[in-house]
Structures are given as C-alpha cells and as structure tokens.
Amino acid sequence: MSPKISLRELEQRSFNVTFQDGLLDIFLGSVILMFVIAPFLSPYLGDFWSSAVFLPFWALIFVLLWAIKKHVVHPRVGIVEYGSWRRSRMMRFNILMLVAGIFALLLGVLSAVRFEAVPGWMHTARFSLLILIGFSVTGFFLGIVRLYVYGLMIAIAPLAGELLYHYLGVPHHGYPVTFGITAVTVLCTGLVLLIRLIDRYPLEEGGLILDEGRHEEFE
C-alpha cells in the first residue's frame, strides 16, 4: 500500500508543477534581453526610449506565453484551485512585492533626481542588491530554487560587466556579454522545462483539480 499523503502535500506538489512549465523562465529571459540590446539603441533613442521600446515586445511575449499556458500546459497538468492556506501565503507575498516595488520606484526616482551626485558604482550596487533580495524572496515564497540562482546571476551581471569594461575594454560596460550569458541561460532553462513537461504529460493523461477546504488523506 502506498503511503498516505495529506491534501496540503498534494497541493504543494501540484503548486510546484505549476512553475515547472518554464514559462516564467522564458518571460524573465525575454526581459533580461533588454539589457543586452538597449545599450546598442541608446545612442539613437536615448536611455529612456531604448528601454521603453521593449514594452510592446514584452506584451507580445506575455500574450504568447499565456496562450501556451492555456492551450498546451493546462490540458496536460490541469488547473489547481488552492486552499485558504496557500491563498493567504500568496496574498502576503503579493503585499510584500508591492511594498518592495514602491520602495524600488522611490529609489529610482531619487537616483534620477540626484544622478550626478551619486557615484556610478552605488547605482550598480543598489540595483544588484534589490534584484538579489527580490528574487530571493520570490524564490522562498514560491518554492522555486532556481530563482535564487537567477537573482545571483542578474545581480552579478552589471558588476562583472564593469570589470570587463575597465580591464578588457569591452564596450557598453560589458552588459551585452554578462546579461547575454544570463538571458541565454534563463531562456534555455525555460525551454528545456517546457519541452520536458510536454514530453512527460501527454494530453491523454489529463490533469488534476484540487478543491478548496478539504483535508482528507488519500492512498
């Protein structure tokens, strides 16, 4: 007889599968690509528009990934309806991310107003610290270990880029190199996860739906 597991454990397993489709990784990799391409556009569009021009691109990627989630992933792994404990935990996570986002926005505005008065390395260090904290908190709440690695890679990328720029003369502060390696790593991880999920869960196997508020044990 197989050991009994609680509904919460079963819910945790399903929750983990939800983030093993690689779509989050693919979207993150697409966002990181901005730091690879934007330095080449900045001389022509300026710092602001060289970044803002990516918004339609990200919107297109988001819609595409949403369609893949709905028509490819959901038919294979099902849709999970989480219980009160999981919803409460995610609510705390969303509030924490909102506070962190507001804090980061205020720091960004302060940096823009007093940009010349703050040493360049401090802007880089502040960015790296915020990224590292944000990804670590997200990885903890969502239980995704690889987010810790992504956060560390993104946090190190600008610092490593500055070293490449100063010591090897790599143009654009080394961003196309360091962020390029990071973006390719994240994108390839997402694609591998998505392909593996499609291969592991054929359509005929169906999916799993969990009901809220039930705490029975299943054999």
C-alpha positions as CSV (number, residue, x, y, z in Angstrom):
1,M,0.0,0.0,0.0
2,S,1.4,3.4,-0.9
3,P,1.8,5.9,2.0
4,K,-1.0,8.3,2.6
5,I,-0.4,12.0,1.9
6,S,-2.4,15.0,3.0
7,L,-4.2,17.2,0.7
8,R,-1.8,20.0,1.6
9,E,1.2,18.0,0.5
10,L,-0.6,17.0,-2.7
11,E,-1.4,20.7,-3.2
12,Q,2.2,21.6,-2.7
13,R,3.3,19.1,-5.4
14,S,0.8,20.5,-7.8
15,F,1.9,24.0,-7.0
16,N,5.5,23.1,-7.8
17,V,4.4,21.5,-11.1
18,T,2.7,24.8,-12.0
19,F,6.1,26.6,-12.0
20,Q,7.9,23.7,-13.8
21,D,6.5,24.6,-17.2
22,G,9.4,27.0,-17.9
23,L,7.1,29.9,-19.0
24,L,8.2,32.1,-16.1
25,D,11.8,31.5,-17.1
26,I,11.1,32.3,-20.7
27,F,9.5,35.6,-19.8
28,L,12.3,36.5,-17.4
29,G,14.8,35.8,-20.1
30,S,12.9,38.0,-22.5
31,V,13.0,40.8,-20.0
32,I,16.8,40.4,-19.4
33,L,17.3,40.7,-23.2
34,M,16.6,44.4,-22.7
35,F,20.0,44.9,-21.0
36,V,21.7,43.1,-24.0
37,I,20.1,45.1,-26.8
38,A,19.3,48.5,-25.2
39,P,23.0,49.7,-25.0
40,F,23.1,49.5,-28.8
41,L,19.9,51.5,-29.1
42,S,20.7,54.2,-26.5
43,P,22.9,56.4,-28.8
44,Y,20.0,56.7,-31.3
45,L,16.9,56.6,-29.0
46,G,18.2,57.8,-25.7
47,D,18.3,56.0,-22.4
48,F,14.6,56.1,-21.7
49,W,13.2,55.1,-25.2
50,S,15.9,52.5,-25.6
51,S,14.2,50.7,-22.7
52,A,10.6,51.7,-23.3
53,V,10.7,50.3,-26.8
54,F,10.7,46.8,-25.3
55,L,7.2,47.2,-23.7
56,P,5.3,46.1,-26.8
57,F,7.8,43.2,-27.2
58,W,7.2,42.1,-23.6
59,A,3.4,42.4,-24.1
60,L,3.6,40.1,-27.2
61,I,5.7,37.6,-25.3
62,F,3.3,37.6,-22.4
63,V,0.3,37.0,-24.6
64,L,2.1,34.2,-26.4
65,L,3.1,32.5,-23.1
66,W,-0.5,32.9,-21.8
67,A,-1.8,31.1,-24.9
68,I,0.8,28.3,-24.4
69,K,-0.2,28.1,-20.7
70,K,-3.9,27.8,-21.6
71,H,-3.8,25.6,-24.6
72,V,-0.7,23.5,-24.0
73,V,0.1,23.4,-20.3
74,H,-3.3,23.3,-18.6
75,P,-4.7,20.4,-20.7
76,R,-1.7,18.4,-19.6
77,V,-1.3,19.2,-15.8
78,G,-4.7,20.5,-15.0
79,I,-5.8,23.6,-13.1
80,V,-5.2,23.8,-9.3
81,E,-7.7,25.6,-7.1
82,Y,-5.7,26.4,-4.0
83,G,-7.0,26.3,-0.4
84,S,-7.1,29.1,2.1
85,W,-3.6,28.5,3.5
86,R,-2.0,28.8,0.0
87,R,-4.1,31.9,-0.9
88,S,-3.2,33.6,2.4
89,R,0.5,32.9,1.8
90,M,0.3,34.3,-1.8
91,M,-1.6,37.3,-0.5
92,R,1.3,38.1,1.9
93,F,3.7,37.6,-0.9
94,N,1.8,40.0,-3.2
95,I,1.7,42.6,-0.5
96,L,5.4,42.2,0.2
97,M,6.2,42.5,-3.5
98,L,4.0,45.7,-3.8
99,V,5.9,47.3,-0.9
100,A,9.2,46.3,-2.4
101,G,8.1,47.7,-5.8
102,I,7.1,51.0,-4.3
103,F,10.4,51.2,-2.5
104,A,12.4,50.4,-5.6
105,L,10.4,53.1,-7.5
106,L,11.2,55.7,-4.9
107,L,14.9,54.8,-5.0
108,G,14.8,55.0,-8.8
109,V,13.2,58.5,-8.7
110,L,15.7,59.6,-6.1
111,S,18.6,58.3,-8.2
112,A,17.2,60.1,-11.3
113,V,16.9,63.4,-9.4
114,R,20.4,63.2,-7.8
115,F,22.0,61.1,-10.5
116,E,25.2,63.1,-10.8
117,A,25.6,63.4,-7.0
118,V,25.7,59.6,-6.5
119,P,28.8,57.6,-7.6
120,G,28.1,55.3,-10.5
121,W,29.1,52.2,-8.5
122,M,26.4,53.0,-6.0
123,H,23.7,52.8,-8.6
124,T,25.0,49.5,-9.8
125,A,25.3,48.1,-6.2
126,R,21.7,49.3,-5.4
127,F,20.3,47.6,-8.5
128,S,22.2,44.4,-7.7
129,L,21.0,44.4,-4.1
130,L,17.4,45.0,-5.0
131,I,17.5,42.2,-7.6
132,L,19.1,39.8,-5.2
133,I,16.6,40.5,-2.4
134,G,13.6,40.4,-4.8
135,F,14.5,37.1,-6.4
136,S,15.4,35.5,-3.0
137,V,12.0,36.5,-1.5
138,T,10.2,35.3,-4.6
139,G,12.1,32.0,-4.6
140,F,11.3,31.5,-0.9
141,F,7.5,32.1,-1.2
142,L,7.1,30.2,-4.5
143,G,9.5,27.4,-3.5
144,I,11.5,27.8,-6.8
145,V,15.1,27.2,-6.0
146,R,16.4,28.3,-9.4
147,L,15.1,31.8,-8.7
148,Y,17.9,32.2,-6.2
149,V,20.4,31.3,-9.0
150,Y,18.7,33.7,-11.4
151,G,18.8,36.5,-8.8
152,L,22.5,35.9,-8.2
153,M,23.3,35.9,-11.9
154,I,21.4,39.1,-12.6
155,A,22.9,40.8,-9.5
156,I,26.5,39.9,-10.6
157,A,26.0,40.8,-14.3
158,P,26.4,44.6,-14.0
159,L,29.3,44.3,-11.6
160,A,31.1,41.7,-13.9
161,G,30.3,44.0,-16.8
162,E,32.1,46.9,-15.2
163,L,35.1,44.7,-14.6
164,L,35.1,43.7,-18.3
165,Y,34.8,47.3,-19.3
166,H,37.6,48.7,-17.2
167,Y,40.1,45.9,-17.6
168,L,39.4,44.4,-21.0
169,G,37.8,47.4,-22.8
170,V,34.5,45.5,-23.5
171,P,32.1,48.2,-24.9
172,H,28.8,49.2,-23.3
173,H,30.1,48.4,-19.9
174,G,30.1,44.7,-20.7
175,Y,26.3,44.5,-20.5
176,P,25.8,42.7,-23.8
177,V,28.2,40.0,-22.6
178,T,27.2,39.5,-19.0
179,F,23.5,40.0,-19.4
180,G,23.6,38.0,-22.7
181,I,25.0,35.0,-20.9
182,T,22.3,35.4,-18.2
183,A,19.5,35.8,-20.7
184,V,20.5,32.7,-22.7
185,T,20.9,30.6,-19.5
186,V,17.4,31.6,-18.3
187,L,15.7,31.2,-21.7
188,C,17.3,27.8,-22.3
189,T,16.3,26.6,-18.9
190,G,12.7,27.6,-19.6
191,L,12.7,25.9,-23.0
192,V,14.1,22.7,-21.5
193,L,11.5,22.7,-18.7
194,L,8.6,23.3,-21.2
195,I,9.8,20.6,-23.6
196,R,10.2,18.2,-20.7
197,L,6.8,18.9,-19.3
198,I,5.1,18.4,-22.7
199,D,7.0,15.1,-23.1
200,R,6.2,13.9,-19.5
201,Y,2.5,14.8,-19.6
202,P,0.8,13.7,-22.8
203,L,-2.6,15.1,-23.4
204,E,-4.4,11.8,-22.8
205,E,-3.3,11.6,-19.2
206,G,-5.5,14.6,-18.2
207,G,-4.9,16.8,-15.2
208,L,-5.6,17.4,-11.5
209,I,-8.0,19.8,-9.9
210,L,-7.9,20.4,-6.2
211,D,-10.9,21.6,-4.2
212,E,-10.7,24.2,-1.5
213,G,-11.1,23.4,2.2
214,R,-10.6,19.6,2.0
215,H,-8.1,18.0,4.3
216,E,-8.7,14.3,3.7
217,E,-5.8,11.8,3.2
218,F,-5.5,9.9,0.0
219,E,-4.0,6.5,-0.5
